Amino acid sequence: MDKEISAVDTAFLLKNNTNAAILDVREENELSICRIEGALHIPMAEVPDRYSELPKDAPLIVFCHHGMRSLKVVEYLRARGLENAINLTGGIHAWANEVDAEMPKY
C-alpha cells in the first residue's frame, strides 16, 4: 500500500470504501477553524497512547495542516506494523484547495 495519497484520491476513497477511515492529528484549536466531517481526532502526541483505537484492517488516511506531522505519524504507525496508514499529501490545506472550496483555510 502506498504511503501517501492526494486529497482528490482521498475523497474518492472515502466515498467508495465504507471501511476507509480518516484520522486528524491536528491540535484541538485547529479543529475550531476547519475539519473534515467524520474524521477521528487524535492529536499527534496522543497517538501512541490511543493506538488501539485505530482501524487495523482498512485504509487509514492520516492528515494534519500541511502533511508534515501526519507523515511522521504514518511513519510511526507503519514502524509498529500498521501498514494501512497513509498520509494525506498537503494535509487539510490541500483538501480545502482541491476538494472543499468552501472550507476555511489557515
OpenMM code with the backbone's topology and positions (N, CA, C; nanometers):
from openmm import Vec3, app, unit

residues = "MET ASP LYS GLU ILE SER ALA VAL ASP THR ALA PHE LEU LEU LYS ASN ASN THR ASN ALA ALA ILE LEU ASP VAL ARG GLU GLU ASN GLU LEU SER ILE CYS ARG ILE GLU GLY ALA LEU HIS ILE PRO MET ALA GLU VAL PRO ASP ARG TYR SER GLU LEU PRO LYS ASP ALA PRO LEU ILE VAL PHE CYS HIS HIS GLY MET ARG SER LEU LYS VAL VAL GLU TYR LEU ARG ALA ARG GLY LEU GLU ASN ALA ILE ASN LEU THR GLY GLY ILE HIS ALA TRP ALA ASN GLU VAL ASP ALA GLU MET PRO LYS TYR".split()
positions = [
    Vec3(0.0852, -0.1191, 0.0000),
    Vec3(0.0000, 0.0000, 0.0000),
    Vec3(0.0891, 0.1245, 0.0000),
    Vec3(0.0524, 0.2233, -0.0807),
    Vec3(0.1286, 0.3482, -0.0862),
    Vec3(0.1296, 0.4162, 0.0496),
    Vec3(0.2327, 0.4989, 0.0720),
    Vec3(0.2454, 0.5709, 0.1979),
    Vec3(0.1776, 0.7080, 0.1907),
    Vec3(0.1497, 0.7575, 0.0698),
    Vec3(0.0869, 0.8885, 0.0554),
    Vec3(-0.0282, 0.8827, -0.0450),
    Vec3(-0.1241, 0.9767, -0.0269),
    Vec3(-0.2414, 0.9839, -0.1134),
    Vec3(-0.2805, 1.1317, -0.1282),
    Vec3(-0.3296, 1.1684, -0.2455),
    Vec3(-0.3718, 1.3067, -0.2691),
    Vec3(-0.5085, 1.3324, -0.2056),
    Vec3(-0.5432, 1.4595, -0.1946),
    Vec3(-0.6741, 1.4966, -0.1395),
    Vec3(-0.7869, 1.4444, -0.2293),
    Vec3(-0.7721, 1.4581, -0.3601),
    Vec3(-0.8753, 1.4116, -0.4535),
    Vec3(-0.8930, 1.2605, -0.4423),
    Vec3(-0.7818, 1.1871, -0.4372),
    Vec3(-0.7903, 1.0412, -0.4240),
    Vec3(-0.8472, 1.0011, -0.2882),
    Vec3(-0.8188, 1.0798, -0.1841),
    Vec3(-0.8758, 1.0537, -0.0519),
    Vec3(-1.0272, 1.0679, -0.0558),
    Vec3(-1.0759, 1.1759, -0.1164),
    Vec3(-1.2206, 1.1975, -0.1264),
    Vec3(-1.2864, 1.0813, -0.2006),
    Vec3(-1.2242, 1.0365, -0.3092),
    Vec3(-1.2768, 0.9242, -0.3861),
    Vec3(-1.2789, 0.7969, -0.3000),
    Vec3(-1.1697, 0.7718, -0.2292),
    Vec3(-1.1600, 0.6521, -0.1448),
    Vec3(-1.2665, 0.6545, -0.0354),
    Vec3(-1.2825, 0.7684, 0.0313),
    Vec3(-1.3811, 0.7778, 0.1394),
    Vec3(-1.5233, 0.7586, 0.0879),
    Vec3(-1.5488, 0.8069, -0.0338),
    Vec3(-1.6824, 0.7947, -0.0927),
    Vec3(-1.7128, 0.6508, -0.1348),
    Vec3(-1.6091, 0.5795, -0.1792),
    Vec3(-1.6302, 0.4482, -0.2384),
    Vec3(-1.5882, 0.3291, -0.1517),
    Vec3(-1.5265, 0.3554, -0.0386),
    Vec3(-1.4851, 0.2469, 0.0506),
    Vec3(-1.5380, 0.2792, 0.1901),
    Vec3(-1.6488, 0.2175, 0.2257),
    Vec3(-1.7131, 0.2490, 0.3536),
    Vec3(-1.6291, 0.2067, 0.4735),
    Vec3(-1.5276, 0.1236, 0.4518),
    Vec3(-1.4400, 0.0830, 0.5613),
    Vec3(-1.3251, 0.1804, 0.5849),
    Vec3(-1.2944, 0.2633, 0.4857),
    Vec3(-1.1828, 0.3571, 0.4987),
    Vec3(-1.2108, 0.4558, 0.6121),
    Vec3(-1.1036, 0.4924, 0.6822),
    Vec3(-1.1145, 0.5869, 0.7935),
    Vec3(-1.0165, 0.7015, 0.7715),
    Vec3(-1.0457, 0.8148, 0.8331),
    Vec3(-0.9586, 0.9303, 0.8222),
    Vec3(-0.9288, 0.9817, 0.9631),
    Vec3(-0.8009, 1.0064, 0.9896),
    Vec3(-0.7526, 1.0449, 1.1215),
    Vec3(-0.6914, 1.1838, 1.1169),
    Vec3(-0.7457, 1.2742, 1.1969),
    Vec3(-0.6979, 1.4115, 1.2092),
    Vec3(-0.6039, 1.4178, 1.3294),
    Vec3(-0.4761, 1.4487, 1.3061),
    Vec3(-0.3789, 1.4546, 1.4156),
    Vec3(-0.3457, 1.5983, 1.4561),
    Vec3(-0.4288, 1.6934, 1.4104),
    Vec3(-0.4072, 1.8336, 1.4476),
    Vec3(-0.4480, 1.8563, 1.5929),
    Vec3(-0.4126, 1.9740, 1.6441),
    Vec3(-0.4468, 2.0114, 1.7811),
    Vec3(-0.5915, 2.0603, 1.7883),
    Vec3(-0.6464, 2.0594, 1.9078),
    Vec3(-0.7859, 2.0986, 1.9322),
    Vec3(-0.8178, 2.2375, 1.8758),
    Vec3(-0.7267, 2.3337, 1.8951),
    Vec3(-0.7528, 2.4702, 1.8466),
    Vec3(-0.7623, 2.4774, 1.6943),
    Vec3(-0.6989, 2.3843, 1.6239),
    Vec3(-0.7075, 2.3820, 1.4778),
    Vec3(-0.8440, 2.3315, 1.4307),
    Vec3(-0.9059, 2.2459, 1.5103),
    Vec3(-1.0380, 2.1928, 1.4746),
    Vec3(-1.1439, 2.3025, 1.4700),
    Vec3(-1.1253, 2.4074, 1.5509),
    Vec3(-1.2237, 2.5157, 1.5532),
    Vec3(-1.2224, 2.5964, 1.4231),
    Vec3(-1.1157, 2.5852, 1.3461),
    Vec3(-1.1041, 2.6584, 1.2191),
    Vec3(-1.1721, 2.5808, 1.1065),
    Vec3(-1.1392, 2.4539, 1.0969),
    Vec3(-1.1970, 2.3692, 0.9924),
    Vec3(-1.1751, 2.2233, 1.0288),
    Vec3(-1.2592, 2.1384, 0.9704),
    Vec3(-1.2478, 1.9943, 0.9942),
    Vec3(-1.3092, 1.9182, 0.8784),
    Vec3(-1.2684, 1.7928, 0.8656),
    Vec3(-1.3271, 1.7043, 0.7660),
    Vec3(-1.4309, 1.6201, 0.8387),
    Vec3(-1.5532, 1.6280, 0.7918),
    Vec3(-1.6651, 1.5571, 0.8547),
    Vec3(-1.6356, 1.4079, 0.8645),
    Vec3(-1.6584, 1.3530, 0.9820),
    Vec3(-1.6419, 1.2096, 1.0041),
    Vec3(-1.5024, 1.1657, 1.0426),
    Vec3(-1.4087, 1.2595, 1.0489),
    Vec3(-1.2714, 1.2228, 1.0843),
    Vec3(-1.2590, 1.1923, 1.2330),
    Vec3(-1.1815, 1.0915, 1.2630),
    Vec3(-1.1447, 1.0602, 1.4006),
    Vec3(-1.0378, 1.1607, 1.4411),
    Vec3(-1.0495, 1.2195, 1.5593),
    Vec3(-0.9495, 1.3170, 1.6031),
    Vec3(-0.8665, 1.2616, 1.7179),
    Vec3(-0.7375, 1.2464, 1.6924),
    Vec3(-0.6407, 1.2096, 1.7956),
    Vec3(-0.5182, 1.2987, 1.7725),
    Vec3(-0.4938, 1.3976, 1.8602),
    Vec3(-0.3753, 1.4824, 1.8418),
    Vec3(-0.2476, 1.3980, 1.8318),
    Vec3(-0.1531, 1.4448, 1.7540),
    Vec3(-0.0297, 1.3707, 1.7263),
    Vec3(0.0338, 1.3133, 1.8535),
    Vec3(0.0441, 1.3918, 1.9576),
    Vec3(0.1104, 1.3484, 2.0811),
    Vec3(0.0363, 1.2344, 2.1513),
    Vec3(-0.0926, 1.2184, 2.1223),
    Vec3(-0.1728, 1.1150, 2.1881),
    Vec3(-0.1784, 0.9833, 2.1103),
    Vec3(-0.1279, 0.9827, 1.9881),
    Vec3(-0.1377, 0.8634, 1.9040),
    Vec3(-0.0767, 0.7392, 1.9706),
    Vec3(0.0437, 0.7472, 2.0301),
    Vec3(0.0986, 0.6253, 2.0921),
    Vec3(0.0075, 0.5668, 2.2011),
    Vec3(-0.0546, 0.6518, 2.2811),
    Vec3(-0.1417, 0.6039, 2.3889),
    Vec3(-0.2773, 0.5560, 2.3386),
    Vec3(-0.3179, 0.6017, 2.2204),
    Vec3(-0.4511, 0.5685, 2.1689),
    Vec3(-0.4450, 0.4787, 2.0453),
    Vec3(-0.3313, 0.4164, 2.0251),
    Vec3(-0.3071, 0.3279, 1.9108),
    Vec3(-0.4178, 0.2239, 1.8944),
    Vec3(-0.4671, 0.1708, 2.0038),
    Vec3(-0.5679, 0.0639, 1.9984),
    Vec3(-0.6999, 0.1108, 1.9367),
    Vec3(-0.7240, 0.2417, 1.9297),
    Vec3(-0.8477, 0.2954, 1.8723),
    Vec3(-0.8456, 0.2968, 1.7196),
    Vec3(-0.7300, 0.2738, 1.6596),
    Vec3(-0.7154, 0.2870, 1.5149),
    Vec3(-0.7536, 0.1591, 1.4418),
    Vec3(-0.8218, 0.1724, 1.3265),
    Vec3(-0.8564, 0.0536, 1.2483),
    Vec3(-0.7301, -0.0127, 1.1938),
    Vec3(-0.7298, -0.1443, 1.1978),
    Vec3(-0.6120, -0.2195, 1.1538),
    Vec3(-0.6312, -0.2849, 1.0172),
    Vec3(-0.7578, -0.2969, 0.9725),
    Vec3(-0.7847, -0.3762, 0.8525),
    Vec3(-0.8525, -0.2986, 0.7401),
    Vec3(-0.8412, -0.1666, 0.7440),
    Vec3(-0.8986, -0.0829, 0.6382),
    Vec3(-0.8052, 0.0363, 0.6166),
    Vec3(-0.8124, 0.1008, 0.4991),
    Vec3(-0.7272, 0.2171, 0.4771),
    Vec3(-0.7484, 0.3229, 0.5865),
    Vec3(-0.6383, 0.3751, 0.6397),
    Vec3(-0.6413, 0.4798, 0.7417),
    Vec3(-0.5643, 0.5991, 0.6880),
    Vec3(-0.6365, 0.7032, 0.6444),
    Vec3(-0.5738, 0.8225, 0.5908),
    Vec3(-0.5509, 0.9185, 0.7064),
    Vec3(-0.4264, 0.9609, 0.7236),
    Vec3(-0.3872, 1.0480, 0.8338),
    Vec3(-0.3575, 1.1866, 0.7774),
    Vec3(-0.4092, 1.2918, 0.8448),
    Vec3(-0.3823, 1.4271, 0.7965),
    Vec3(-0.3590, 1.5248, 0.9100),
    Vec3(-0.2921, 1.6353, 0.8747),
    Vec3(-0.2713, 1.7479, 0.9656),
    Vec3(-0.2951, 1.8741, 0.8819),
    Vec3(-0.2246, 1.9820, 0.9105),
    Vec3(-0.2455, 2.1059, 0.8356),
    Vec3(-0.1853, 2.0970, 0.6948),
    Vec3(-0.0549, 2.0681, 0.6865),
    Vec3(0.0115, 2.0635, 0.5560),
    Vec3(0.0697, 1.9274, 0.5207),
    Vec3(0.0603, 1.8299, 0.6104),
    Vec3(0.1051, 1.6953, 0.5791),
    Vec3(0.2370, 1.6523, 0.6405),
    Vec3(0.3020, 1.7390, 0.7175),
    Vec3(0.4310, 1.7013, 0.7762),
    Vec3(0.4132, 1.6214, 0.9061),
    Vec3(0.3289, 1.6689, 0.9955),
    Vec3(0.3038, 1.5949, 1.1203),
    Vec3(0.2408, 1.4603, 1.0889),
    Vec3(0.1454, 1.4595, 0.9973),
    Vec3(0.0778, 1.3337, 0.9647),
    Vec3(0.1734, 1.2337, 0.9003),
    Vec3(0.2707, 1.2815, 0.8235),
    Vec3(0.3700, 1.1913, 0.7653),
    Vec3(0.4512, 1.1243, 0.8766),
    Vec3(0.4867, 1.2005, 0.9795),
    Vec3(0.5588, 1.1422, 1.0935),
    Vec3(0.4725, 1.0384, 1.1653),
    Vec3(0.3429, 1.0671, 1.1783),
    Vec3(0.2517, 0.9717, 1.2417),
    Vec3(0.2421, 0.8449, 1.1574),
    Vec3(0.2302, 0.8592, 1.0257),
    Vec3(0.2232, 0.7428, 0.9367),
    Vec3(0.3503, 0.6590, 0.9500),
    Vec3(0.4653, 0.7237, 0.9527),
    Vec3(0.5916, 0.6507, 0.9682),
    Vec3(0.5945, 0.5780, 1.1023),
    Vec3(0.5472, 0.6431, 1.2073),
    Vec3(0.5396, 0.5807, 1.3399),
    Vec3(0.4481, 0.4580, 1.3361),
    Vec3(0.3290, 0.4746, 1.2791),
    Vec3(0.2321, 0.3651, 1.2742),
    Vec3(0.2833, 0.2483, 1.1901),
    Vec3(0.3427, 0.2787, 1.0769),
    Vec3(0.3948, 0.1718, 0.9899),
    Vec3(0.5104, 0.0978, 1.0569),
    Vec3(0.5924, 0.1691, 1.1335),
    Vec3(0.7028, 0.1050, 1.2055),
    Vec3(0.6505, 0.0078, 1.3112),
    Vec3(0.5266, 0.0280, 1.3524),
    Vec3(0.4638, -0.0594, 1.4509),
    Vec3(0.3682, -0.1598, 1.3866),
    Vec3(0.3791, -0.1747, 1.2541),
    Vec3(0.3043, -0.2782, 1.1852),
    Vec3(0.1709, -0.2372, 1.1256),
    Vec3(0.1353, -0.1094, 1.1362),
    Vec3(0.0077, -0.0636, 1.0813),
    Vec3(0.0302, -0.0192, 0.9365),
    Vec3(0.0379, -0.1175, 0.8470),
    Vec3(0.0686, -0.0912, 0.7059),
    Vec3(-0.0441, -0.0207, 0.6321),
    Vec3(-0.1626, -0.0113, 0.6922),
    Vec3(-0.2768, 0.0525, 0.6279),
    Vec3(-0.2768, 0.2045, 0.6458),
    Vec3(-0.1788, 0.2606, 0.7185),
    Vec3(-0.1714, 0.4052, 0.7402),
    Vec3(-0.1155, 0.4752, 0.6161),
    Vec3(-0.1851, 0.5814, 0.5728),
    Vec3(-0.1494, 0.6547, 0.4507),
    Vec3(-0.1549, 0.8038, 0.4821),
    Vec3(-0.0537, 0.8784, 0.4394),
    Vec3(-0.0503, 1.0223, 0.4625),
    Vec3(-0.1281, 1.0976, 0.3546),
    Vec3(-0.2115, 1.1925, 0.3975),
    Vec3(-0.2807, 1.2820, 0.3044),
    Vec3(-0.1828, 1.3930, 0.2667),
    Vec3(-0.1264, 1.3829, 0.1475),
    Vec3(-0.0279, 1.4790, 0.0996),
    Vec3(-0.0875, 1.6205, 0.0975),
    Vec3(-0.0204, 1.7130, 0.1626),
    Vec3(-0.0681, 1.8513, 0.1649),
    Vec3(-0.1684, 1.8800, 0.2743),
    Vec3(-0.2101, 1.7774, 0.3461),
    Vec3(-0.2987, 1.7935, 0.4615),
    Vec3(-0.4333, 1.8559, 0.4299),
    Vec3(-0.4925, 1.9140, 0.5346),
    Vec3(-0.6255, 1.9736, 0.5198),
    Vec3(-0.6198, 2.0972, 0.4300),
    Vec3(-0.5017, 2.1560, 0.4157),
    Vec3(-0.4851, 2.2695, 0.3243),
    Vec3(-0.5105, 2.2231, 0.1800),
    Vec3(-0.4545, 2.1078, 0.1434),
    Vec3(-0.4790, 2.0525, 0.0092),
    Vec3(-0.6255, 2.0141, -0.0071),
    Vec3(-0.6858, 1.9586, 0.0996),
    Vec3(-0.8284, 1.9232, 0.0956),
    Vec3(-0.9113, 2.0480, 0.0647),
    Vec3(-0.8812, 2.1588, 0.1318),
    Vec3(-0.9550, 2.2842, 0.1100),
    Vec3(-0.9350, 2.3361, -0.0322),
    Vec3(-0.8161, 2.3206, -0.0861),
    Vec3(-0.7877, 2.3684, -0.2220),
    Vec3(-0.8450, 2.2779, -0.3307),
    Vec3(-0.8446, 2.1463, -0.3088),
    Vec3(-0.8761, 2.0524, -0.4153),
    Vec3(-1.0122, 1.9833, -0.4030),
    Vec3(-1.0681, 1.9792, -0.2806),
    Vec3(-1.1916, 1.9025, -0.2593),
    Vec3(-1.3070, 1.9902, -0.2111),
    Vec3(-1.2796, 2.0753, -0.1112),
    Vec3(-1.3858, 2.1540, -0.0481),
    Vec3(-1.3495, 2.3026, -0.0506),
    Vec3(-1.3869, 2.3696, -0.1576),
    Vec3(-1.3512, 2.5102, -0.1755),
    Vec3(-1.4149, 2.6018, -0.0714),
    Vec3(-1.5208, 2.5556, -0.0054),
    Vec3(-1.5883, 2.6356, 0.0958),
    Vec3(-1.5174, 2.6298, 0.2323),
    Vec3(-1.4246, 2.5363, 0.2489),
    Vec3(-1.3578, 2.5166, 0.3765),
    Vec3(-1.2652, 2.6343, 0.4088),
    Vec3(-1.2749, 2.6883, 0.5316),
    Vec3(-1.1821, 2.7954, 0.5722),
    Vec3(-1.0379, 2.7442, 0.5714),
    Vec3(-0.9450, 2.8321, 0.5343),
    Vec3(-0.8030, 2.7977, 0.5336),
    Vec3(-0.7307, 2.8793, 0.6393),
    Vec3(-0.6211, 2.8256, 0.6848),
    Vec3(-0.5373, 2.8991, 0.7816),
    Vec3(-0.3918, 2.8711, 0.7533),
] * unit.nanometer
topology = app.Topology()
chain = topology.addChain("A")
for resn in residues:
    res = topology.addResidue(resn, chain)
    for name in ("N", "CA", "C"):
        topology.addAtom(name, app.Element.getBySymbol(name[0]), res)
